[in-house]
């Protein structure tokens, strides 16, 4: 039984990117579940669709952990779902993105210098 559990943990360990802390030594079921949840709870992005996609991926991994690994299929399905959603359904994700932008502060875009402008300097 321990051989099966070790193989299962090794497989999941390779699928879930863990932080590089040196304090983690072994996996128990609760630690593994906590790591999966922590990966799913990424901080929101500036893009509302990516916030929606993160939620869909987390839900898919929770409902069927083995089938939830097919990320291309999940992403394509999420794109279709996003297009079919109404504006009022998308609003919560837009609010998350706006809040993230507000917390991040204004960002200046750097102008790229062309070869001619570089020579003038």
C-alpha positions as CSV (number, residue, x, y, z in Angstrom):
1,X,0.0,0.0,0.0
2,X,2.8,2.4,0.8
3,X,4.3,1.8,-2.7
4,X,1.1,2.8,-4.3
5,X,0.9,5.9,-2.1
6,X,4.5,6.8,-2.9
7,X,3.9,6.5,-6.6
8,X,0.7,8.6,-6.4
9,X,2.6,11.3,-4.4
10,X,5.5,11.3,-6.9
11,X,3.0,11.7,-9.8
12,X,1.2,14.5,-8.2
13,X,4.4,16.2,-7.1
14,X,5.5,16.3,-10.7
15,X,2.2,17.8,-11.8
16,X,2.0,20.5,-9.1
17,X,4.7,23.1,-9.1
18,X,5.8,23.7,-5.5
19,X,7.5,26.6,-4.1
20,X,11.2,26.1,-3.4
21,X,11.1,26.0,0.3
22,X,13.6,23.7,2.0
23,X,11.4,22.9,5.0
24,X,9.1,20.5,3.2
25,X,10.3,17.0,3.6
26,X,7.4,14.6,3.2
27,X,3.9,14.6,1.7
28,X,0.9,13.7,3.8
29,X,-2.6,13.8,2.2
30,X,-3.4,17.1,4.0
31,X,-0.1,18.7,2.8
32,X,-0.7,17.6,-0.7
33,X,-4.3,19.0,-0.7
34,X,-3.0,22.3,0.8
35,X,-0.4,22.6,-1.9
36,X,-3.0,22.0,-4.7
37,X,-5.3,24.6,-3.1
38,X,-2.5,27.1,-2.8
39,X,-1.5,26.7,-6.4
40,X,-5.2,27.3,-7.4
41,X,-5.4,30.5,-5.4
42,X,-3.0,32.6,-7.4
43,X,-3.3,36.3,-7.1
44,X,-5.6,38.0,-9.6
45,X,-4.2,39.4,-12.8
46,X,-4.9,42.5,-14.8
47,X,-6.8,40.5,-17.4
48,X,-10.4,39.5,-16.4
49,X,-10.4,36.4,-18.6
50,X,-7.3,35.0,-16.9
51,X,-9.0,35.4,-13.5
52,X,-12.0,33.5,-14.9
53,X,-9.6,30.8,-16.4
54,X,-7.9,30.3,-13.1
55,X,-11.2,29.7,-11.4
56,X,-12.3,27.3,-14.1
57,X,-9.1,25.4,-13.8
58,X,-9.3,25.1,-10.1
59,X,-12.9,23.9,-10.3
60,X,-11.9,21.3,-13.0
61,X,-9.0,20.0,-10.9
62,X,-11.1,19.7,-7.8
63,X,-14.0,17.9,-9.6
64,X,-11.9,15.4,-11.5
65,X,-8.2,15.6,-10.6
66,X,-6.9,13.2,-13.3
67,X,-9.0,14.6,-16.2
68,X,-8.4,18.1,-15.0
69,X,-4.8,17.9,-16.2
70,X,-5.7,18.4,-19.8
71,X,-5.2,22.2,-19.7
72,X,-5.6,22.8,-23.4
73,X,-9.1,21.4,-23.4
74,X,-9.9,23.3,-20.2
75,X,-8.7,26.5,-21.8
76,X,-10.6,26.1,-25.0
77,X,-13.8,25.3,-23.1
78,X,-13.2,28.3,-20.8
79,X,-12.8,30.5,-23.8
80,X,-16.2,29.4,-25.2
81,X,-17.8,29.8,-21.8
82,X,-16.3,33.4,-21.5
83,X,-17.7,34.3,-25.0
84,X,-21.2,33.0,-24.1
85,X,-21.3,34.8,-20.7
86,X,-23.2,38.1,-20.4
87,X,-21.6,41.4,-19.3
88,X,-23.2,41.1,-15.8
89,X,-21.6,37.6,-15.3
90,X,-18.2,38.9,-16.4
91,X,-18.4,42.0,-14.1
92,X,-17.0,40.2,-11.0
93,X,-13.9,39.2,-12.9
94,X,-13.6,42.8,-14.3
95,X,-13.8,44.1,-10.8
96,X,-10.9,41.8,-9.7
97,X,-8.8,43.0,-12.6
98,X,-9.6,46.7,-11.9
99,X,-8.7,46.2,-8.2
100,X,-5.4,44.6,-9.2
101,X,-4.6,47.5,-11.5
102,X,-5.4,50.0,-8.8
103,X,-3.2,48.2,-6.3
104,X,-0.4,47.9,-8.8
105,X,-0.3,51.6,-9.6
106,X,0.3,53.3,-12.9
107,X,2.8,51.8,-15.2
108,X,4.7,53.6,-17.9
109,X,5.4,51.9,-21.1
110,X,9.0,52.2,-22.2
111,X,9.5,53.5,-25.6
112,X,11.7,51.3,-27.7
113,X,14.6,53.1,-29.4
114,X,15.1,52.6,-33.0
115,X,18.6,52.4,-34.5
116,X,18.4,56.0,-35.7
117,X,17.5,57.4,-32.2
118,X,20.2,55.4,-30.6
119,X,22.8,57.0,-32.8
120,X,21.6,60.5,-32.0
121,X,22.1,60.0,-28.3
